[in-house]
Amino acid sequence: MNLEGKVRIPSGCAIAAVISKKGKRMTGESIIDAMKPMHDRSNGLGGGFAAYGIYPEYKEFYAFHFFFNSREVRKSTEQFLKERFEIVKSEIVPTRKIPAITDEPIIWRYFVSPLQSVLKNLQLDEDEFVARTVMKINTEENGAYIFSSGKNMGAFKAVGFPEDVGIFYKLDEYEGYTWTAHGRYPTNTPGWWGGAHPFTLLDYSIVHNGEISSYDANRRFIEMFGYKCTLQTDTEVITYIMDYLLRKQGLTLGETASVIAAPFWSTIENKTDIIDKEKHKYLRTLFPSLLVTGPFSIVFGFNGGLMALNDRLKLRSMVVGEKDDRVYVASEEAAIRVMEPNVDNIWAPTGGEPVIVTLEEGCEL
């Protein structure tokens, strides 16, 4: 009996990632193949990828990837952009027509630079201005969604299985030094193009397997600081939490991990390193509403690296492997071995233990 799509998979959703610490660029073929043995973790209602280093010729410009419902919406949104940005290139995102991907919106990208006169008038730096623009368009422009907005990186997502989404977007023709991937099994929210992973803001991206029981508390806190959760899924809030803690609060990746997957108070009390103990007490006290509860494993991508993290009880699987200058992350070891059959030093991180990988010093991006 074929039960595909008829039963819930409790550990559903699949994540995978690969990074070259030397900044060597690789095509998307390997990460697409990695999703195939995890096919049954998805149900065809969402798949996507994020890639870093893919736009070297436009690396100084923000790459806006859009979904538009109509040509009219695209034209009106483009006029809005022209009032705030210099548009150096505008084009449809290349895709392949395949039977597995249907009902696609208009998928467009712009390479833009904020107008200095606008920044001066608003007294904002570029990143904050771009983040506010993303929030404004996704909240107020009906029929237009920015689903990627970083420099020298891009997200590619759709309703479909991830291996089909990768073919649809021609990811075999892109080259990047980091790739992340996601296969979605929606549980509490709808499967739609904007709701597929990754979720992004600026160069930050999140792929997530799990379910966030603290979503309402997290959302209420983060929306006090100008973020708007509009994409009908709980994962979106993690991306904004990361942006708030890293970019706005200036925390390190390790400190940020200690906020969203904070150690239990009993664990903190048992720490023997006084400085470390006091730091964790401070973080838990200062950001209690940003503790993410519920089962999760995430891969957080950014320009120059990635971080993999489980919830503190490790309620979702995640495996890490290494080979030469590459580090691999996936929900299942089988996915890693598709990317690298002779992977070395494979292990499962403990709950709340961040695995942080950055490019070696001197790498040209």
C-alpha positions as CSV (number, residue, x, y, z in Angstrom):
1,M,0.0,0.0,0.0
2,N,1.4,3.4,-1.0
3,L,1.1,5.7,2.1
4,E,3.2,8.5,0.8
5,G,1.6,11.8,1.7
6,K,-1.0,10.1,3.9
7,V,0.9,9.6,7.1
8,R,2.7,12.0,9.3
9,I,6.4,11.4,9.8
10,P,7.2,12.5,13.4
11,S,10.8,13.3,12.5
12,G,9.8,14.8,9.2
13,C,11.8,17.5,7.4
14,A,15.4,17.0,6.1
15,I,18.3,19.3,6.3
16,A,21.8,19.1,4.8
17,A,24.8,21.4,4.3
18,V,28.3,21.5,3.0
19,I,31.0,24.1,3.3
20,S,34.6,24.3,2.0
21,K,36.8,25.9,4.6
22,K,39.2,27.0,1.9
23,G,36.4,28.8,0.0
24,K,36.5,26.4,-2.9
25,R,33.3,26.8,-5.0
26,M,31.3,23.7,-5.9
27,T,28.2,23.2,-8.0
28,G,24.8,22.4,-6.4
29,E,24.7,18.9,-7.8
30,S,26.1,17.3,-4.7
31,I,23.7,18.9,-2.3
32,I,20.8,18.0,-4.5
33,D,21.9,14.4,-4.5
34,A,22.2,14.5,-0.7
35,M,18.5,15.1,-0.4
36,K,17.5,12.0,-2.3
37,P,18.0,9.4,0.4
38,M,16.0,11.6,2.8
39,H,13.1,11.9,0.3
40,D,10.5,10.4,2.7
41,R,11.2,13.1,5.3
42,S,9.4,15.5,2.9
43,N,6.0,15.3,1.3
44,G,6.4,17.6,-1.7
45,L,5.0,20.7,0.0
46,G,8.3,22.5,0.3
47,G,12.0,22.3,-0.7
48,G,14.8,24.8,-1.0
49,F,18.5,25.7,-1.0
50,A,20.8,28.5,0.0
51,A,24.1,29.1,-1.6
52,Y,27.0,31.4,-0.8
53,G,29.6,32.8,-3.2
54,I,27.4,32.3,-6.2
55,Y,27.4,36.0,-7.4
56,P,31.1,37.0,-7.4
57,E,30.6,39.5,-10.2
58,Y,27.9,41.3,-8.2
59,K,29.3,40.6,-4.7
60,E,29.1,44.3,-3.7
61,F,25.4,44.4,-4.3
62,Y,22.4,43.0,-2.5
63,A,20.7,40.3,-4.5
64,F,16.9,40.5,-4.0
65,H,15.1,37.3,-5.0
66,F,11.3,37.9,-5.5
67,F,8.1,36.0,-5.9
68,F,5.5,38.0,-7.8
69,N,1.9,37.1,-8.3
70,S,1.6,39.2,-11.5
71,R,3.4,41.5,-13.9
72,E,1.6,44.4,-12.6
73,V,2.8,43.7,-9.0
74,R,6.3,43.3,-10.3
75,K,6.2,46.7,-12.1
76,S,4.8,48.6,-9.1
77,T,7.3,47.0,-6.8
78,E,10.2,47.8,-9.2
79,Q,9.1,51.4,-9.2
80,F,9.2,51.3,-5.3
81,L,12.7,49.9,-5.5
82,K,13.9,52.6,-7.9
83,E,13.0,55.3,-5.4
84,R,15.3,53.7,-2.9
85,F,18.0,51.8,-4.7
86,E,20.2,51.8,-7.7
87,I,19.3,48.7,-9.7
88,V,22.4,47.5,-11.5
89,K,20.8,44.3,-13.0
90,S,17.2,43.0,-13.2
91,E,16.3,39.6,-14.7
92,I,14.1,36.6,-14.4
93,V,15.6,33.8,-12.3
94,P,16.5,31.0,-14.8
95,T,14.4,27.8,-14.3
96,R,13.7,24.6,-16.1
97,K,10.2,23.5,-16.8
98,I,9.7,20.1,-15.1
99,P,6.4,18.3,-14.4
100,A,7.2,18.0,-10.7
101,I,7.1,21.8,-10.1
102,T,3.8,23.5,-11.0
103,D,2.0,26.8,-10.4
104,E,5.2,28.8,-10.1
105,P,4.9,32.5,-9.5
106,I,7.0,35.1,-11.4
107,I,10.5,34.6,-10.0
108,W,12.7,37.6,-10.4
109,R,16.0,38.9,-9.1
110,Y,17.5,42.4,-8.7
111,F,21.1,43.3,-7.8
112,V,20.8,46.6,-6.0
113,S,22.7,49.2,-4.0
114,P,20.9,51.6,-1.6
115,L,20.9,55.2,-2.7
116,Q,23.2,57.2,-0.5
117,S,20.9,60.2,-0.4
118,V,18.1,58.0,1.1
119,L,20.5,56.5,3.6
120,K,21.7,59.9,4.7
121,N,18.2,61.2,5.0
122,L,17.1,58.3,7.1
123,Q,20.4,58.1,9.0
124,L,20.5,54.3,8.6
125,D,23.3,51.9,7.6
126,E,22.9,49.8,4.5
127,D,22.0,46.5,6.3
128,E,19.3,48.1,8.5
129,F,17.9,49.9,5.5
130,V,17.7,46.7,3.4
131,A,16.2,44.8,6.4
132,R,13.5,47.4,6.8
133,T,12.8,47.4,3.0
134,V,12.3,43.6,3.1
135,M,9.9,43.9,6.0
136,K,8.0,46.7,4.3
137,I,7.6,44.9,1.0
138,N,6.7,41.6,2.6
139,T,4.1,43.2,4.8
140,E,2.6,45.9,2.6
141,E,3.1,44.9,-1.1
142,N,0.3,42.4,-1.7
143,G,1.5,39.8,-4.2
144,A,5.2,40.5,-3.8
145,Y,7.7,38.6,-1.5
146,I,11.4,39.0,-1.1
147,F,12.7,35.6,-0.1
148,S,16.4,36.4,-0.4
149,S,18.2,39.7,0.2
150,G,21.9,39.1,0.9
151,K,25.2,39.9,-0.8
152,N,26.9,37.2,-2.9
153,M,24.3,34.6,-1.9
154,G,20.9,33.5,-2.7
155,A,18.0,31.3,-1.7
156,F,16.0,29.1,-4.1
157,K,12.8,27.5,-2.9
158,A,9.5,26.2,-4.1
159,V,6.6,23.8,-3.4
160,G,8.0,20.4,-4.3
161,F,10.6,17.8,-3.2
162,P,14.0,19.4,-2.8
163,E,15.7,17.2,-5.4
164,D,13.1,18.5,-8.0
165,V,13.5,22.1,-6.7
166,G,17.2,22.0,-7.3
167,I,16.7,20.8,-10.9
168,F,14.0,23.4,-11.4
169,Y,16.3,26.3,-10.4
170,K,19.3,24.9,-12.4
171,L,21.5,24.8,-9.3
172,D,24.0,22.5,-11.1
173,E,24.9,25.7,-13.0
174,Y,25.8,27.7,-9.9
175,E,29.0,27.5,-7.9
176,G,29.2,28.3,-4.2
177,Y,31.5,27.6,-1.2
178,T,28.6,26.8,1.1
179,W,25.3,25.1,0.3
180,T,22.4,24.4,2.6
181,A,19.3,22.4,1.8
182,H,15.8,21.6,3.2
183,G,13.0,19.2,2.5
184,R,9.8,20.3,4.2
185,Y,7.0,18.3,5.9
186,P,4.6,21.0,7.0
187,T,2.8,20.2,10.2
188,N,1.1,23.3,11.5
189,T,1.4,25.7,8.6
190,P,0.5,25.6,4.9
191,G,2.8,24.4,2.2
192,W,3.4,27.3,-0.2
193,W,6.2,28.9,-2.1
194,G,7.0,31.6,0.4
195,G,6.7,29.1,3.3
196,A,9.4,26.7,2.0
197,H,12.8,26.9,3.6
198,P,15.4,28.5,3.7
199,F,14.2,31.6,5.5
200,T,16.6,34.5,5.0
201,L,17.3,38.1,6.0
202,L,20.3,39.9,4.5
203,D,23.0,37.1,4.2
204,Y,21.5,35.0,7.1
205,S,19.6,31.9,6.2
206,I,18.0,29.1,8.3
207,V,16.9,25.6,7.4
208,H,15.1,23.8,10.2
209,N,13.8,20.4,11.1
210,G,11.3,20.5,14.0
211,E,8.5,22.4,15.6
212,I,8.8,25.5,17.7
213,S,6.5,25.4,20.7
214,S,7.7,28.8,21.9
215,Y,6.8,30.5,18.7
216,D,4.2,33.0,20.1
217,A,6.6,34.2,22.8
218,N,9.5,34.5,20.4
219,R,7.4,36.3,17.8
220,R,5.9,38.8,20.3
221,F,9.3,39.7,21.5
222,I,11.0,40.0,18.1
223,E,8.2,42.1,16.6
224,M,8.8,44.8,19.2
225,F,12.1,45.5,17.3
226,G,10.6,46.0,13.8
227,Y,10.5,42.5,12.5
228,K,7.3,41.2,11.0
229,C,6.5,37.5,10.8
230,T,4.4,37.3,7.7
231,L,5.4,34.0,6.0
232,Q,3.0,31.6,7.8
233,T,5.5,29.3,9.4
234,D,7.2,29.2,12.8
235,T,10.7,28.9,11.4
236,E,10.8,32.4,10.1
237,V,11.2,33.8,13.6
238,I,14.5,31.9,14.1
239,T,16.0,33.9,11.3
240,Y,14.9,37.2,12.8
241,I,16.2,36.1,16.3
242,M,19.6,35.4,14.8
243,D,19.7,38.8,13.0
244,Y,18.6,40.6,16.2
245,L,21.2,38.9,18.4
246,L,24.1,38.9,16.0
247,R,23.7,42.1,14.0
248,K,21.8,44.3,16.4
249,Q,23.1,43.1,19.8
250,G,26.6,42.2,18.7
251,L,26.7,38.7,20.2
252,T,29.0,36.0,19.0
253,L,27.7,32.9,17.3
254,G,28.5,30.9,20.5
255,E,26.6,33.4,22.7
256,T,23.7,33.4,20.3
257,A,23.5,29.6,20.5
258,S,23.5,29.9,24.3
259,V,20.4,32.1,24.0
260,I,18.2,30.1,21.7
261,A,19.3,26.7,23.0
262,A,20.1,27.9,26.5
263,P,21.5,25.3,29.0
264,F,19.2,24.4,31.9
265,W,19.6,26.4,35.1
266,S,20.8,23.3,36.8
267,T,23.5,22.8,34.1
268,I,24.6,26.5,34.6
269,E,24.8,26.1,38.3
270,N,27.0,23.1,38.0
271,K,29.6,24.9,35.8
272,T,33.0,25.2,37.4
273,D,34.3,28.0,35.3
274,I,33.0,31.1,37.1
275,I,33.3,33.4,34.1
276,D,31.5,31.0,31.8
277,K,28.8,30.4,34.5
278,E,28.2,34.1,34.9
279,K,28.0,34.7,31.2
280,H,25.3,32.0,30.8
281,K,23.4,33.4,33.7
282,Y,23.5,36.9,32.1
283,L,22.3,35.6,28.7
284,R,19.5,33.6,30.1
285,T,18.3,36.5,32.3
286,L,18.7,39.1,29.5
287,F,16.9,37.2,26.7
288,P,14.4,34.8,28.3
289,S,11.9,35.3,25.5
290,L,14.3,34.2,22.8
291,L,14.8,30.7,24.2
292,V,13.5,28.5,21.4
293,T,11.7,25.4,22.9
294,G,10.5,22.3,21.1
295,P,12.4,19.9,18.9
296,F,14.7,21.5,16.4
297,S,17.9,21.0,14.4
298,I,19.0,24.0,12.3
299,V,21.7,25.0,10.0
300,F,22.4,28.7,10.0
301,G,24.2,30.1,7.0
302,F,26.0,33.4,6.7
303,N,28.7,35.0,4.5
304,G,31.9,33.2,5.5
305,G,30.5,30.2,7.4
306,L,27.7,28.2,9.0
307,M,26.5,27.0,12.4
308,A,24.6,23.7,13.1
309,L,22.6,23.5,16.3
310,N,20.2,21.1,18.0
311,D,17.7,21.9,20.7
312,R,19.1,21.2,24.2
313,L,17.3,17.9,24.5
314,K,18.4,16.8,21.0
315,L,14.9,15.8,19.9
316,R,15.8,15.9,16.2
317,S,18.7,14.1,14.5
318,M,21.7,15.8,13.1
319,V,25.1,14.3,12.0
320,V,28.3,16.1,11.1
321,G,31.2,14.8,9.1
322,E,34.6,16.0,7.8
323,K,36.8,15.3,4.8
324,D,39.8,17.4,3.8
325,D,38.6,21.0,3.8
326,R,34.9,20.2,3.7
327,V,32.5,19.9,6.6
328,Y,29.1,18.2,6.0
329,V,25.9,18.4,8.1
330,A,22.7,16.4,7.6
331,S,19.7,14.9,9.3
332,E,21.0,11.4,8.3
333,E,24.5,10.0,7.8
334,A,23.3,8.5,4.5
335,A,23.0,12.0,3.1
336,I,26.5,12.9,4.0
337,R,27.9,9.7,2.4
338,V,26.2,10.6,-0.8
339,M,28.2,13.8,-0.8
340,E,31.4,12.2,0.4
341,P,31.5,8.3,0.5
342,N,34.8,8.4,2.4
343,V,33.8,11.0,5.0
344,D,36.1,11.1,8.1
345,N,35.4,11.9,11.7
346,I,31.6,11.6,11.6
347,W,29.7,12.4,14.8
348,A,26.4,13.5,16.3
349,P,26.7,16.8,18.2
350,T,25.0,16.8,21.7
351,G,22.0,18.9,22.4
352,G,22.7,22.6,22.5
353,E,26.3,22.2,21.3
354,P,26.9,24.5,18.3
355,V,29.1,23.3,15.5
356,I,30.6,26.5,14.0
357,V,32.6,26.4,10.8
358,T,34.2,29.5,9.2
359,L,36.3,30.0,6.2
360,E,40.1,29.9,6.7
361,E,41.7,33.3,7.0
362,G,42.7,34.9,3.7
363,C,40.0,33.1,1.6
364,E,38.9,35.2,-1.4
365,L,35.1,35.2,-1.6
